[in-house]
Amino acid sequence: MDSFGSDFSSGASSGKMDTGTIMEQVKVQIAVANAQELLQVSDLNLL
């Protein structure tokens, strides 16, 4: 995850990121959000 974070920060600081990189960031954020939602739903089911 170190290289992932540094790639993102260096790309953002340069002032422009290519569309492919942005799309990958969005995909990761959506995947994380989906995973968190699934975890929350399963936690509720356990209760």
PyMOL Python script that loads the backbone (N, CA, C, O; Angstrom):
from pymol import cmd

cmd.read_pdbstr("""\
ATOM      1  N   MET A   1       0.830  -1.211   0.000  1.00  0.00           N
ATOM      2  CA  MET A   1       0.000   0.000   0.000  1.00  0.00           C
ATOM      3  C   MET A   1       0.867   1.265   0.000  1.00  0.00           C
ATOM      4  O   MET A   1       0.372   2.342  -0.329  1.00  0.00           O
ATOM      5  N   ASP A   2       2.139   1.155   0.358  1.00  0.00           N
ATOM      6  CA  ASP A   2       3.002   2.334   0.369  1.00  0.00           C
ATOM      7  C   ASP A   2       3.134   2.918  -1.025  1.00  0.00           C
ATOM      8  O   ASP A   2       2.960   4.122  -1.215  1.00  0.00           O
ATOM      9  N   SER A   3       3.442   2.071  -2.005  1.00  0.00           N
ATOM     10  CA  SER A   3       3.617   2.571  -3.368  1.00  0.00           C
ATOM     11  C   SER A   3       2.302   3.146  -3.888  1.00  0.00           C
ATOM     12  O   SER A   3       2.305   4.134  -4.622  1.00  0.00           O
ATOM     13  N   PHE A   4       1.201   2.544  -3.520  1.00  0.00           N
ATOM     14  CA  PHE A   4      -0.107   3.045  -3.951  1.00  0.00           C
ATOM     15  C   PHE A   4      -0.328   4.462  -3.432  1.00  0.00           C
ATOM     16  O   PHE A   4      -0.728   5.352  -4.183  1.00  0.00           O
ATOM     17  N   GLY A   5      -0.067   4.662  -2.152  1.00  0.00           N
ATOM     18  CA  GLY A   5      -0.269   5.982  -1.554  1.00  0.00           C
ATOM     19  C   GLY A   5       0.673   7.014  -2.136  1.00  0.00           C
ATOM     20  O   GLY A   5       0.256   8.138  -2.415  1.00  0.00           O
ATOM     21  N   SER A   6       1.943   6.656  -2.327  1.00  0.00           N
ATOM     22  CA  SER A   6       2.912   7.622  -2.836  1.00  0.00           C
ATOM     23  C   SER A   6       2.609   7.958  -4.289  1.00  0.00           C
ATOM     24  O   SER A   6       2.775   9.103  -4.708  1.00  0.00           O
ATOM     25  N   ASP A   7       2.166   6.967  -5.063  1.00  0.00           N
ATOM     26  CA  ASP A   7       1.797   7.244  -6.454  1.00  0.00           C
ATOM     27  C   ASP A   7       0.663   8.262  -6.495  1.00  0.00           C
ATOM     28  O   ASP A   7       0.674   9.183  -7.312  1.00  0.00           O
ATOM     29  N   PHE A   8      -0.294   8.093  -5.627  1.00  0.00           N
ATOM     30  CA  PHE A   8      -1.450   8.990  -5.627  1.00  0.00           C
ATOM     31  C   PHE A   8      -1.034  10.401  -5.220  1.00  0.00           C
ATOM     32  O   PHE A   8      -1.429  11.370  -5.869  1.00  0.00           O
ATOM     33  N   SER A   9      -0.248  10.531  -4.162  1.00  0.00           N
ATOM     34  CA  SER A   9       0.134  11.854  -3.676  1.00  0.00           C
ATOM     35  C   SER A   9       1.034  12.560  -4.679  1.00  0.00           C
ATOM     36  O   SER A   9       0.889  13.765  -4.885  1.00  0.00           O
ATOM     37  N   SER A  10       1.959  11.841  -5.309  1.00  0.00           N
ATOM     38  CA  SER A  10       2.849  12.475  -6.286  1.00  0.00           C
ATOM     39  C   SER A  10       2.055  12.897  -7.513  1.00  0.00           C
ATOM     40  O   SER A  10       2.323  13.949  -8.093  1.00  0.00           O
ATOM     41  N   GLY A  11       1.077  12.084  -7.914  1.00  0.00           N
ATOM     42  CA  GLY A  11       0.253  12.445  -9.062  1.00  0.00           C
ATOM     43  C   GLY A  11      -0.611  13.652  -8.757  1.00  0.00           C
ATOM     44  O   GLY A  11      -0.794  14.518  -9.613  1.00  0.00           O
ATOM     45  N   ALA A  12      -1.147  13.720  -7.545  1.00  0.00           N
ATOM     46  CA  ALA A  12      -2.019  14.829  -7.182  1.00  0.00           C
ATOM     47  C   ALA A  12      -1.218  16.118  -7.055  1.00  0.00           C
ATOM     48  O   ALA A  12      -1.704  17.183  -7.437  1.00  0.00           O
ATOM     49  N   SER A  13      -0.013  16.043  -6.531  1.00  0.00           N
ATOM     50  CA  SER A  13       0.780  17.248  -6.311  1.00  0.00           C
ATOM     51  C   SER A  13       1.277  17.833  -7.621  1.00  0.00           C
ATOM     52  O   SER A  13       1.553  19.030  -7.697  1.00  0.00           O
ATOM     53  N   SER A  14       1.397  17.002  -8.661  1.00  0.00           N
ATOM     54  CA  SER A  14       1.873  17.505  -9.951  1.00  0.00           C
ATOM     55  C   SER A  14       0.789  18.337 -10.637  1.00  0.00           C
ATOM     56  O   SER A  14       1.069  19.043 -11.605  1.00  0.00           O
ATOM     57  N   GLY A  15      -0.438  18.256 -10.144  1.00  0.00           N
ATOM     58  CA  GLY A  15      -1.496  19.110 -10.673  1.00  0.00           C
ATOM     59  C   GLY A  15      -2.342  18.435 -11.726  1.00  0.00           C
ATOM     60  O   GLY A  15      -3.407  18.945 -12.073  1.00  0.00           O
ATOM     61  N   LYS A  16      -1.899  17.292 -12.252  1.00  0.00           N
ATOM     62  CA  LYS A  16      -2.734  16.587 -13.224  1.00  0.00           C
ATOM     63  C   LYS A  16      -2.514  15.088 -13.099  1.00  0.00           C
ATOM     64  O   LYS A  16      -1.402  14.625 -12.847  1.00  0.00           O
ATOM     65  N   MET A  17      -3.587  14.344 -13.279  1.00  0.00           N
ATOM     66  CA  MET A  17      -3.507  12.884 -13.251  1.00  0.00           C
ATOM     67  C   MET A  17      -4.190  12.380 -14.506  1.00  0.00           C
ATOM     68  O   MET A  17      -5.171  12.965 -14.966  1.00  0.00           O
ATOM     69  N   ASP A  18      -3.673  11.297 -15.059  1.00  0.00           N
ATOM     70  CA  ASP A  18      -4.312  10.769 -16.260  1.00  0.00           C
ATOM     71  C   ASP A  18      -5.641  10.114 -15.895  1.00  0.00           C
ATOM     72  O   ASP A  18      -5.850   9.695 -14.757  1.00  0.00           O
ATOM     73  N   THR A  19      -6.521  10.035 -16.863  1.00  0.00           N
ATOM     74  CA  THR A  19      -7.872   9.529 -16.618  1.00  0.00           C
ATOM     75  C   THR A  19      -7.840   8.101 -16.089  1.00  0.00           C
ATOM     76  O   THR A  19      -8.633   7.743 -15.217  1.00  0.00           O
ATOM     77  N   GLY A  20      -6.931   7.285 -16.609  1.00  0.00           N
ATOM     78  CA  GLY A  20      -6.848   5.901 -16.158  1.00  0.00           C
ATOM     79  C   GLY A  20      -6.557   5.812 -14.673  1.00  0.00           C
ATOM     80  O   GLY A  20      -7.144   4.993 -13.966  1.00  0.00           O
ATOM     81  N   THR A  21      -5.647   6.659 -14.198  1.00  0.00           N
ATOM     82  CA  THR A  21      -5.306   6.660 -12.775  1.00  0.00           C
ATOM     83  C   THR A  21      -6.509   7.086 -11.947  1.00  0.00           C
ATOM     84  O   THR A  21      -6.796   6.494 -10.907  1.00  0.00           O
ATOM     85  N   ILE A  22      -7.207   8.111 -12.410  1.00  0.00           N
ATOM     86  CA  ILE A  22      -8.387   8.583 -11.683  1.00  0.00           C
ATOM     87  C   ILE A  22      -9.437   7.479 -11.615  1.00  0.00           C
ATOM     88  O   ILE A  22     -10.038   7.253 -10.565  1.00  0.00           O
ATOM     89  N   MET A  23      -9.658   6.795 -12.732  1.00  0.00           N
ATOM     90  CA  MET A  23     -10.653   5.728 -12.753  1.00  0.00           C
ATOM     91  C   MET A  23     -10.265   4.607 -11.796  1.00  0.00           C
ATOM     92  O   MET A  23     -11.124   4.031 -11.130  1.00  0.00           O
ATOM     93  N   GLU A  24      -8.976   4.298 -11.728  1.00  0.00           N
ATOM     94  CA  GLU A  24      -8.531   3.254 -10.798  1.00  0.00           C
ATOM     95  C   GLU A  24      -8.796   3.690  -9.364  1.00  0.00           C
ATOM     96  O   GLU A  24      -9.229   2.881  -8.543  1.00  0.00           O
ATOM     97  N   GLN A  25      -8.542   4.962  -9.051  1.00  0.00           N
ATOM     98  CA  GLN A  25      -8.799   5.474  -7.705  1.00  0.00           C
ATOM     99  C   GLN A  25     -10.284   5.335  -7.370  1.00  0.00           C
ATOM    100  O   GLN A  25     -10.651   4.919  -6.271  1.00  0.00           O
ATOM    101  N   VAL A  26     -11.130   5.692  -8.342  1.00  0.00           N
ATOM    102  CA  VAL A  26     -12.577   5.614  -8.119  1.00  0.00           C
ATOM    103  C   VAL A  26     -13.002   4.171  -7.887  1.00  0.00           C
ATOM    104  O   VAL A  26     -13.803   3.887  -6.997  1.00  0.00           O
ATOM    105  N   LYS A  27     -12.458   3.254  -8.697  1.00  0.00           N
ATOM    106  CA  LYS A  27     -12.806   1.838  -8.541  1.00  0.00           C
ATOM    107  C   LYS A  27     -12.431   1.346  -7.148  1.00  0.00           C
ATOM    108  O   LYS A  27     -13.201   0.625  -6.513  1.00  0.00           O
ATOM    109  N   VAL A  28     -11.253   1.734  -6.674  1.00  0.00           N
ATOM    110  CA  VAL A  28     -10.799   1.306  -5.351  1.00  0.00           C
ATOM    111  C   VAL A  28     -11.721   1.868  -4.279  1.00  0.00           C
ATOM    112  O   VAL A  28     -12.111   1.155  -3.355  1.00  0.00           O
ATOM    113  N   GLN A  29     -12.069   3.147  -4.402  1.00  0.00           N
ATOM    114  CA  GLN A  29     -12.933   3.766  -3.396  1.00  0.00           C
ATOM    115  C   GLN A  29     -14.302   3.095  -3.373  1.00  0.00           C
ATOM    116  O   GLN A  29     -14.873   2.880  -2.303  1.00  0.00           O
ATOM    117  N   ILE A  30     -14.830   2.765  -4.551  1.00  0.00           N
ATOM    118  CA  ILE A  30     -16.133   2.088  -4.618  1.00  0.00           C
ATOM    119  C   ILE A  30     -16.034   0.700  -3.992  1.00  0.00           C
ATOM    120  O   ILE A  30     -16.927   0.280  -3.256  1.00  0.00           O
ATOM    121  N   ALA A  31     -14.947  -0.007  -4.284  1.00  0.00           N
ATOM    122  CA  ALA A  31     -14.772  -1.352  -3.735  1.00  0.00           C
ATOM    123  C   ALA A  31     -14.693  -1.299  -2.217  1.00  0.00           C
ATOM    124  O   ALA A  31     -15.282  -2.136  -1.532  1.00  0.00           O
ATOM    125  N   VAL A  32     -13.967  -0.318  -1.688  1.00  0.00           N
ATOM    126  CA  VAL A  32     -13.841  -0.173  -0.234  1.00  0.00           C
ATOM    127  C   VAL A  32     -15.198   0.153   0.373  1.00  0.00           C
ATOM    128  O   VAL A  32     -15.574  -0.410   1.402  1.00  0.00           O
ATOM    129  N   ALA A  33     -15.932   1.060  -0.260  1.00  0.00           N
ATOM    130  CA  ALA A  33     -17.252   1.433   0.252  1.00  0.00           C
ATOM    131  C   ALA A  33     -18.182   0.225   0.255  1.00  0.00           C
ATOM    132  O   ALA A  33     -18.919   0.008   1.216  1.00  0.00           O
ATOM    133  N   ASN A  34     -18.148  -0.560  -0.819  1.00  0.00           N
ATOM    134  CA  ASN A  34     -18.988  -1.757  -0.896  1.00  0.00           C
ATOM    135  C   ASN A  34     -18.613  -2.745   0.199  1.00  0.00           C
ATOM    136  O   ASN A  34     -19.489  -3.338   0.828  1.00  0.00           O
ATOM    137  N   ALA A  35     -17.323  -2.925   0.428  1.00  0.00           N
ATOM    138  CA  ALA A  35     -16.867  -3.860   1.455  1.00  0.00           C
ATOM    139  C   ALA A  35     -17.321  -3.393   2.833  1.00  0.00           C
ATOM    140  O   ALA A  35     -17.774  -4.196   3.649  1.00  0.00           O
ATOM    141  N   GLN A  36     -17.199  -2.091   3.090  1.00  0.00           N
ATOM    142  CA  GLN A  36     -17.615  -1.563   4.389  1.00  0.00           C
ATOM    143  C   GLN A  36     -19.119  -1.737   4.577  1.00  0.00           C
ATOM    144  O   GLN A  36     -19.584  -2.060   5.670  1.00  0.00           O
ATOM    145  N   GLU A  37     -19.875  -1.518   3.499  1.00  0.00           N
ATOM    146  CA  GLU A  37     -21.325  -1.678   3.588  1.00  0.00           C
ATOM    147  C   GLU A  37     -21.685  -3.124   3.879  1.00  0.00           C
ATOM    148  O   GLU A  37     -22.565  -3.396   4.696  1.00  0.00           O
ATOM    149  N   LEU A  38     -21.008  -4.053   3.214  1.00  0.00           N
ATOM    150  CA  LEU A  38     -21.261  -5.473   3.455  1.00  0.00           C
ATOM    151  C   LEU A  38     -20.936  -5.835   4.899  1.00  0.00           C
ATOM    152  O   LEU A  38     -21.666  -6.596   5.535  1.00  0.00           O
ATOM    153  N   LEU A  39     -19.834  -5.285   5.415  1.00  0.00           N
ATOM    154  CA  LEU A  39     -19.453  -5.576   6.799  1.00  0.00           C
ATOM    155  C   LEU A  39     -20.507  -5.037   7.759  1.00  0.00           C
ATOM    156  O   LEU A  39     -20.859  -5.700   8.735  1.00  0.00           O
ATOM    157  N   GLN A  40     -21.012  -3.834   7.485  1.00  0.00           N
ATOM    158  CA  GLN A  40     -22.019  -3.246   8.364  1.00  0.00           C
ATOM    159  C   GLN A  40     -23.301  -4.070   8.335  1.00  0.00           C
ATOM    160  O   GLN A  40     -23.923  -4.291   9.373  1.00  0.00           O
ATOM    161  N   VAL A  41     -23.693  -4.522   7.154  1.00  0.00           N
ATOM    162  CA  VAL A  41     -24.912  -5.328   7.026  1.00  0.00           C
ATOM    163  C   VAL A  41     -24.750  -6.646   7.780  1.00  0.00           C
ATOM    164  O   VAL A  41     -25.664  -7.079   8.481  1.00  0.00           O
ATOM    165  N   SER A  42     -23.588  -7.281   7.638  1.00  0.00           N
ATOM    166  CA  SER A  42     -23.376  -8.560   8.315  1.00  0.00           C
ATOM    167  C   SER A  42     -23.342  -8.355   9.830  1.00  0.00           C
ATOM    168  O   SER A  42     -23.791  -9.219  10.584  1.00  0.00           O
ATOM    169  N   ASP A  43     -22.807  -7.212  10.278  1.00  0.00           N
ATOM    170  CA  ASP A  43     -22.798  -6.925  11.712  1.00  0.00           C
ATOM    171  C   ASP A  43     -24.231  -6.803  12.227  1.00  0.00           C
ATOM    172  O   ASP A  43     -24.551  -7.317  13.299  1.00  0.00           O
ATOM    173  N   LEU A  44     -25.082  -6.132  11.478  1.00  0.00           N
ATOM    174  CA  LEU A  44     -26.477  -5.987  11.886  1.00  0.00           C
ATOM    175  C   LEU A  44     -27.158  -7.347  11.931  1.00  0.00           C
ATOM    176  O   LEU A  44     -27.952  -7.612  12.834  1.00  0.00           O
ATOM    177  N   ASN A  45     -26.857  -8.204  10.974  1.00  0.00           N
ATOM    178  CA  ASN A  45     -27.465  -9.530  10.945  1.00  0.00           C
ATOM    179  C   ASN A  45     -27.032 -10.348  12.158  1.00  0.00           C
ATOM    180  O   ASN A  45     -27.807 -11.148  12.684  1.00  0.00           O
ATOM    181  N   LEU A  46     -25.789 -10.144  12.600  1.00  0.00           N
ATOM    182  CA  LEU A  46     -25.302 -10.879  13.765  1.00  0.00           C
ATOM    183  C   LEU A  46     -26.040 -10.437  15.023  1.00  0.00           C
ATOM    184  O   LEU A  46     -26.252 -11.238  15.933  1.00  0.00           O
ATOM    185  N   LEU A  47     -26.433  -9.166  15.078  1.00  0.00           N
ATOM    186  CA  LEU A  47     -27.169  -8.695  16.238  1.00  0.00           C
ATOM    187  C   LEU A  47     -28.565  -9.319  16.254  1.00  0.00           C
ATOM    188  O   LEU A  47     -29.352  -9.047  17.161  1.00  0.00           O
TER     189      LEU A  47
END
""", "prot")
cmd.dss("prot")
cmd.show_as("cartoon", "prot")
cmd.util.cbc("prot")
cmd.orient("prot")
